[in-house]
């Protein structure tokens, strides 16, 4: 089963969930707003995918951070920041148990269809 992480009101997350439902792909949804994001999971994503893939630096949450908060010294600091402010995560995040995907486009659809 695929774990899908995001925010239920996010348009891209809605599209992804609708596509998964229509494709008959089983998944569990984890809403950051309701359930938060633990630092261990954030650290695993950042370690596997890199900070630039996981952290949305174009969103309003990033822009509202102070320059000191935006100065991520290392992956541990990035994981702590993302855990404290999960709205910073690019959405959705798919965890198939064997692979991680961020975003929802043709590449992600093809990969998810194979699971």
N, C-alpha and C positions, 0 to 999 in steps of 0.2 A: 504494500500500500504506500502511496506517495503522501508525504507530508507537505502541505502548502502553507507557507507563512506569508502574512500580509495584514492588511487592514480592510475590513469588509466593505467600507465605503469607497475604496480606491477603485476607479474605473477599470484599470488594467487587471486588478485582482478579480473584479466581477466578470470581466471577459474570460479570464482564464478558468474560473470556476464554472462558468456556463459551458465553455468548450469541454472541460473535463466531464461534466455531467452528460452533455450531448454525445461524447465519445465513449461513454460507459466506463470511464477510468475511475477506479475507487481511490479516494483520497481522504485525508483528515485535514481540516482547516484549523490553523492556529492564528488567532487574531491578536496582533501585538497590542492593540489598545485594551483588550480585555485581559489577556494572559501575560503580557510582558514578554521579555526576551532575556534569557539568562546569559551571563557572561561566557559560560562554557560553550554554548551553542554559537554565540557571536564569534568567539575566538576560533572555533572550528571552521566556520565559514570564511573568516578572514585568512586563516592559514591555508585553506584549500583554494580560494578564489582570488585573494588579494584585496586590499583595502579599497582600491579604485573600482572594483566590481561590486563590492558590497555596499559601500557608502555613497549615497546620493548627494553629491556636492552641488547640485543645481536647484535643490528644493529650498523651500522657505525655512525648514527646520535648520538646515546648515547655515543659511544666511543669517539667522538669528543668533548663532553662536558667537561668542567673543573670539578675537584672534588667538587668544591663549587656548581656548577650547579646540579651535580648528588646528592648532599645531600638534599633530599627533606624532609623538616621539617614536613610538613603536607600535607593534601589533597589539600588545596588551593594553596600551592606552586607547587604541581604536576600539577594541572589544568592550572595554569599560564604558566608553562614550556611547557606543551603539546600544549596549545593554541598558544604560540610563535613559537613552532617548531612541527607542526603536523606530520612530518615524524617520530616522536617518537612513534606514535600510532601503535599498532599491527593491521594488516589489514587482511581482511576487517572487518568493524564493521557493524552489521545489527541491525537496530532498527525497530521492528515490531509494535511499538506503545504500546505493552504490555510486551515485553521482549527485552533484548539486548543479542547479541551473538558476539563473537570476534573470528576470524579465519574462516577457511573453511575446514571442515573435515566431516566425516560421521555423527557425532553428530549434527553439524549445519545443514547439508542437511536434516536430519530427522525432526528437529524442524521447518525449513523453509517450508518444504513440507506440514506441518500441518497448515500453516497460510493461 
